[in-house]
Amino acid sequence: MPQWSYFQDGVLLVQSMHYVYMHRAWEERAVGVLNECYQKDKVMAHSLLTRQLKTWGGTTLFIIADSSICMDFMGHSCCQTKLNRIWRGRMALYTSMWKVEILLLSFHTVTY
């Protein structure tokens, strides 16, 4: 292997390690800010997750976190409850599963 390519690989390795370190540092900061927002006002924190950010090209915090693979951010209880509300639609967040199963079974019997 030529010396030049080894040097380039070493530089690329150092740069990639730096990017990983910075990614973790910024994700920790984002989780900290989200945690503070969620503790102060849960409704506002939920709306911040889906608000379109014009300075970031109209994207949302969910899209940024997903594209950056920020698992700690997405695992925060604020994100998880908002995703549950989106997934369940207008259904109450803490609707028991037996009610959901009855509803699904009733749709199944009506269609057949």
C-alpha positions as CSV (number, residue, x, y, z in Angstrom):
1,M,0.0,0.0,0.0
2,P,1.5,3.4,-0.9
3,Q,2.3,5.7,1.9
4,W,0.0,8.4,0.5
5,S,-3.1,6.2,0.7
6,Y,-2.2,5.1,4.2
7,F,-1.9,8.8,5.2
8,Q,-5.3,9.5,3.6
9,D,-6.9,6.6,5.3
10,G,-5.5,7.8,8.7
11,V,-6.8,11.3,8.1
12,L,-10.2,9.9,7.1
13,L,-10.2,7.7,10.2
14,V,-9.5,10.7,12.4
15,Q,-12.1,12.8,10.6
16,S,-14.8,10.1,10.9
17,M,-13.9,9.6,14.6
18,H,-14.3,13.4,15.1
19,Y,-17.7,13.3,13.3
20,V,-18.9,10.4,15.6
21,Y,-17.8,12.3,18.7
22,M,-19.5,15.5,17.5
23,H,-22.7,13.6,16.6
24,R,-22.9,12.2,20.1
25,A,-22.2,15.5,21.7
26,W,-24.9,17.3,19.8
27,E,-27.3,14.5,20.3
28,E,-26.7,14.7,24.1
29,R,-27.4,18.5,23.9
30,A,-30.6,18.0,21.9
31,V,-31.8,15.4,24.4
32,G,-31.0,17.8,27.3
33,V,-33.0,20.6,25.6
34,L,-35.9,18.3,24.8
35,N,-35.9,17.1,28.4
36,E,-36.1,20.6,29.7
37,C,-38.8,21.6,27.3
38,Y,-40.8,18.4,28.1
39,Q,-40.6,19.0,31.8
40,K,-41.8,22.6,31.5
41,D,-44.6,22.2,28.9
42,K,-45.4,18.8,27.4
43,V,-47.9,20.1,24.9
44,M,-45.4,22.7,23.5
45,A,-42.6,20.1,23.4
46,H,-44.9,17.8,21.4
47,S,-45.7,20.6,18.9
48,L,-42.0,21.5,18.5
49,L,-41.3,18.0,17.3
50,T,-43.6,18.4,14.3
51,R,-43.2,22.1,13.6
52,Q,-41.7,22.9,10.2
53,L,-38.5,24.8,10.5
54,K,-38.2,27.3,7.7
55,T,-34.4,27.9,8.3
56,W,-33.8,24.2,7.9
57,G,-35.7,23.8,4.6
58,G,-39.1,23.2,6.0
59,T,-38.1,20.0,7.8
60,T,-39.1,18.9,11.3
61,L,-37.1,17.8,14.3
62,F,-38.4,14.2,13.7
63,I,-37.1,14.2,10.2
64,I,-33.7,15.6,11.3
65,A,-33.4,13.0,14.1
66,D,-34.5,10.2,11.9
67,S,-32.0,11.1,9.1
68,S,-29.2,11.5,11.6
69,I,-30.1,8.2,13.3
70,C,-30.4,9.9,16.7
71,M,-31.7,7.0,18.7
72,D,-31.4,8.6,22.1
73,F,-33.4,11.6,20.9
74,M,-36.0,9.4,19.3
75,G,-36.2,7.2,22.4
76,H,-37.0,10.2,24.7
77,S,-40.5,9.9,26.2
78,C,-41.6,13.1,24.5
79,C,-40.8,11.6,21.1
80,Q,-42.4,8.3,21.9
81,T,-45.6,9.8,23.2
82,K,-45.9,12.0,20.2
83,L,-45.2,9.1,17.8
84,N,-47.9,7.1,19.7
85,R,-50.4,9.9,19.2
86,I,-49.6,10.2,15.5
87,W,-49.8,6.5,15.0
88,R,-53.1,6.1,17.0
89,G,-54.6,9.2,15.4
90,R,-57.4,10.8,17.5
91,M,-57.6,7.7,19.8
92,A,-56.8,8.4,23.4
93,L,-53.2,7.8,24.2
94,Y,-53.9,5.4,27.1
95,T,-56.7,3.5,25.5
96,S,-56.6,0.0,26.8
97,M,-55.6,-2.7,24.3
98,W,-58.8,-4.7,24.9
99,K,-60.8,-1.8,23.5
100,V,-58.6,-1.7,20.4
101,E,-58.9,-5.5,19.9
102,I,-62.7,-5.3,20.1
103,L,-62.7,-2.5,17.6
104,L,-60.5,-4.5,15.2
105,L,-62.6,-7.6,15.6
106,S,-65.8,-5.7,14.9
107,F,-64.3,-4.3,11.6
108,H,-63.2,-7.8,10.7
109,T,-66.7,-9.3,11.2
110,V,-68.4,-6.4,9.3
111,T,-66.2,-7.0,6.2
112,Y,-66.9,-10.7,6.0
